Amino acid sequence: MKKKLLFRADGNSDIGLGHLYRLFALVEMYKDTYDFIFVTKKSTALGIIPKNYATQLIPNEINSKDEPKWLSHNFNSKEYIIIADGYQFVSNYQKIIKELGYQLMYIDDLTTEFMYADIVVNHSPNTKESDYQSEDYTKFALGTDYAILRPLFLKVASQSRKIDKINTVFVCFGGSDMYNLSLLATEALLEIDNFKQIFVVLGVAYKHKKIFELKKKHSKITIIQNASEEKMLHTMQQCNFAIAPASTILYELSCVKMPILSGYYVDNQKNIYKQLFMLQTIYNGGNFKNYTKVNFKEKLKTIIDNNNFLTQLKQQQLYFKGNSKRYLLGKINALNLSFIKANKSHLIQVFNWSNDNLVRKNSYQSQPILLENHSKWFNQKMKNENTLFLIAIINNNPGGVVRFEIENTNAVIGILIDPKYRGQRLAIPFLIETAKIYFKTYKKPIFATIKNSNIASIKSFKSAGYHYYKSIVIKTQKSSIYKLNKTDVIK
């Protein structure tokens, strides 16, 4: 059965919109690969949910304690993976969801709960697995490699940018801006001659009035409300400076690349702010909660006087590379990973994988393989009792090969991954799960022979528990053998 995704978050002017917007970004990452439904409370600001999203509403009277049972009555746990973002999804909620048979990805930014989820995503910089308590089966997707960002920002992240001066400013303080920091920052900017244009982006839940009165008096102010992804990116690209809190908007700005004055005003922003400031990707705004116009003005003058933005731009380029869609897709695909023994129906599929350009490049036999020779080899392997030939199945689709050749004292492993799954960091779960299958039948250690130049492969085998055994030269190629014993297998 092919799995579907159930996205679960709430948002309104009282609790903010950040959880919703993060899941919207994840929907965009996953929707071309997985069918999905977006599930939210009736009290959510429903107008911001994209109209093309299949949506189901939870009655407001259903509380967090009763919600897992409601979900199980409406969605088959064998059919859906739940992706949840919200502070109400505490340890006990996760535990019940797992007991009901669901697979669960949880988006976290506090590191306070014991985790029962299968996958925990926290895109705060420098977050470590040791920061968490969790079940043994829990896997983690941590740091800016797993930044939850919309497609256009992931695309622009790979581009560099040079900024020599700042005179056009982007200001945004989230969907509701409860402390009206947009107004205070804009008032400060108006008192500094350097800034010729001020773009103020307001969310759907913004309820203050004075900023609109200010705009009538000052032509340099442009107010944008309810911006689409395209409009948001275009606006950012018009600017060479920004003021924003340490939320998803800061990650989007970092992809575009510009000097940013950032800080926090709620707890879940504090860690992201501290880490990005330590990494020198932003300027130090600290706690915005009690800021006045004077505080903004003092910070802005310090930045202008410094007039050196090279470090911030370089660090943004280093930590926001735009690869997170592939990595996060890999995490979900790894949940749907299984293996079957190869049979004759896989002959052509394996032939095509084996002739892929990258596979041939990393092989000791780099020439293309002829179908006649492949067919003979494949049929022999199907009959060979000393070959364990496994096909990876990813959400009901063939995704690659792991093959073990059992010799006198050890087995030799070979691995191929379908090109469409490359870059998703799936080699590690491939190696771990097939080692478990192998050691159910065999006791001999597994050897992997890898060219020293194939750094990515070496990293994958090491991460899967393999240890360096010895160096070797094959056809003039400097190589290394890595070894896995049964006791080394990662649970």
Buried (B, 14 or more C-beta within 10 A) or exposed (E): EEBBBBBBBBBBBEBBBBBBBBBBBBBBBBBEBBEBBBBBBEBBBEEBBEEEBEBEEBEEEBEBEEBBEBBBEEBEBEEBBBBBBBBBBBBBBBBBBBEBEBBBBBBBBEBEBBBBBBBBBBBBBBBEEEBBEBEEEBBBBBBBBBBBBBEBBBBBBEEEBEBEEBBBBBBBBBBBBBBBBBBBBBBBBBEBEBBEBBBBBBBBBBEBEEBEEBBEEEEBBEBBEEBEBEEBBEBBBEBBBBBBBBBBBBBBBBBBBBBBBBBBBBEBBBBBBBBBBEBEBBBEBBEBEEBEBEBBBEBBBEBBEEEEBEEBBBBBBEBBBBBBBBBBBBBBBBBBBEBEEBEEEBBEBBBBBBBBEEBBEBBEEEEEBEEEEBBEBBEEBBEEEEBBBBBBBBBEBBBBBBBBBBEEEBBBBBBBBBBEBBBBBBBBBBBBBBBEBBBEEBEBBBBBBBBEEBEEBBEBBEBBBBEEBEEEEEEEEEBBBBBBBBEBBBE
